[in-house]
Amino acid sequence: MKRDYRLILIVIAVSILFGCVGGFFMGRKTIESKDVVKYIKDDPVFGIISELTPVRETVPDVPELPLLKDTVYLDNIVYVQNKIDTAAIINDYILKREYAPVLFDNPKLGKLILSATVQYNKLDVLSYEFIPMYKEVTKYKVEVWQPFFAVTYSTIFQIAGFGGGVFYKKVGLEYQYQYSLFEKRIGHQFGLKWKF
């Protein structure tokens, strides 16, 4: 009986040693890394540009002016003449126009909005708002193969067992060598495990 216990202890000690050393090296080589990429809004940047000076001013050869039809009746003859509409030119001159184009809205770069005011044939104010995005990459290391070692003892049946197995992601396979101390018989146990 003493010899059986010694044999079991030696086998368990050797199995633990090989399991730890093998598991250490196997575990180091079986790591899978996952990258999680997020694009996060940064603080917006604002700015106003005023007192703009034109780089070049050009008068067209044939200007497009608003015309007004003038109809004259003389001796049963109808004369239609196009005249320049001075009131329309003055209204266009004093009219204040505001523009707010979105130059780009990209989920990876950000968003750029311009605001421009035009009055009296001049660009009065130009402002911008830029909401930048920055890329954040988080690396996760996940062990794909995870070896394990097991030692068991049943007090009811007087069965001692040792073995091990491996998990692949969440599914594990196990083998166990078992020895009955009472009946002095040897057995094998196979198992399937699931991590959740």
SULHU-V812531 format. One record per residue. N is the residue number from 1. RES is the residue in one letter. PHI is phi as a letter, one per 30 degrees, with the letter a starting at -180 (* if undefined). PSI is psi in degrees with one decimal (NA if undefined). Layout:
n;res;phi;psi
N;RES;PHI;PSI
N;RES;PHI;PSI
This chain:
n;res;phi;psi
1;M;*;-39.6
2;K;d;-37.0
3;R;d;-37.8
4;D;d;-43.1
5;Y;d;-40.4
6;R;d;-43.2
7;L;d;-42.9
8;I;d;-43.5
9;L;d;-40.1
10;I;d;-45.5
11;V;d;-40.9
12;I;d;-43.2
13;A;d;-43.6
14;V;d;-42.0
15;S;d;-40.7
16;I;d;-44.1
17;L;d;-51.2
18;F;d;-36.7
19;G;d;-42.0
20;C;d;-47.1
21;V;d;-47.8
22;G;d;-40.6
23;G;d;-36.1
24;F;d;-50.5
25;F;d;-37.5
26;M;d;-39.6
27;G;d;-33.5
28;R;d;-30.0
29;K;c;-1.3
30;T;b;47.7
31;I;c;130.0
32;E;c;133.5
33;S;c;140.7
34;K;c;137.0
35;D;c;126.5
36;V;c;117.8
37;V;c;128.7
38;K;b;143.6
39;Y;c;121.4
40;I;c;137.7
41;K;d;134.7
42;D;c;178.7
43;D;d;135.2
44;P;d;152.7
45;V;c;127.1
46;F;c;156.3
47;G;a;151.0
48;I;b;131.9
49;I;c;119.3
50;S;b;175.8
51;E;h;56.2
52;L;d;136.0
53;T;c;129.4
54;P;d;145.3
55;V;d;-35.6
56;R;a;142.4
57;E;b;132.5
58;T;b;135.5
59;V;c;124.0
60;P;d;152.9
61;D;d;-43.9
62;V;b;95.3
63;P;d;148.8
64;E;c;110.5
65;L;c;148.0
66;P;d;131.5
67;L;c;152.2
68;L;b;127.5
69;K;d;128.9
70;D;c;120.0
71;T;c;128.3
72;V;b;132.7
73;Y;c;120.9
74;L;b;117.6
75;D;h;54.7
76;N;h;19.9
77;I;c;134.6
78;V;c;121.2
79;Y;c;125.4
80;V;c;125.1
81;Q;b;138.2
82;N;c;122.8
83;K;c;154.5
84;I;d;130.8
85;D;d;94.2
86;T;d;-37.2
87;A;d;-39.7
88;A;d;-37.5
89;I;d;-42.7
90;I;d;-42.8
91;N;d;-40.9
92;D;d;-34.2
93;Y;d;-41.6
94;I;d;-10.9
95;L;d;133.0
96;K;c;125.5
97;R;c;134.2
98;E;c;132.2
99;Y;b;145.2
100;A;b;68.7
101;P;d;145.7
102;V;c;109.7
103;L;d;-41.8
104;F;a;150.3
105;D;b;90.7
106;N;c;128.2
107;P;d;-15.3
108;K;c;-26.4
109;L;c;-40.8
110;G;k;-160.1
111;K;b;134.0
112;L;b;120.5
113;I;c;131.4
114;L;c;149.2
115;S;b;124.1
116;A;b;143.1
117;T;b;126.3
118;V;c;128.9
119;Q;a;147.4
120;Y;h;39.5
121;N;i;25.8
122;K;b;148.9
123;L;d;110.8
124;D;d;-58.9
125;V;b;138.9
126;L;b;122.0
127;S;b;160.6
128;Y;b;154.8
129;E;b;121.0
130;F;c;123.0
131;I;c;97.0
132;P;d;155.9
133;M;c;142.3
134;Y;b;151.8
135;K;c;128.8
136;E;c;120.7
137;V;c;122.3
138;T;c;125.9
139;K;c;128.7
140;Y;c;134.3
141;K;c;125.6
142;V;b;128.7
143;E;d;122.1
144;V;d;-50.6
145;W;c;124.8
146;Q;b;104.3
147;P;d;154.7
148;F;b;159.2
149;F;b;143.9
150;A;b;140.7
151;V;b;129.5
152;T;b;157.7
153;Y;a;129.2
154;S;c;119.6
155;T;d;-27.1
156;I;d;-49.1
157;F;c;-3.4
158;Q;h;48.9
159;I;c;126.6
160;A;c;141.2
161;G;b;151.9
162;F;b;151.4
163;G;l;-154.2
164;G;a;-171.2
165;G;a;-163.9
166;V;b;141.6
167;F;c;133.3
168;Y;c;105.8
169;K;h;-97.8
170;K;c;-7.2
171;V;c;133.0
172;G;b;146.5
173;L;c;139.4
174;E;b;142.6
175;Y;b;141.3
176;Q;b;129.5
177;Y;d;127.6
178;Q;b;146.0
179;Y;b;127.0
180;S;d;116.3
181;L;d;-31.8
182;F;d;-46.2
183;E;c;-7.2
184;K;h;47.5
185;R;c;154.8
186;I;c;141.8
187;G;b;170.8
188;H;b;142.6
189;Q;b;133.8
190;F;c;142.5
191;G;b;155.5
192;L;b;130.3
193;K;b;154.6
194;W;b;124.3
195;K;c;138.3
196;F;b;NA
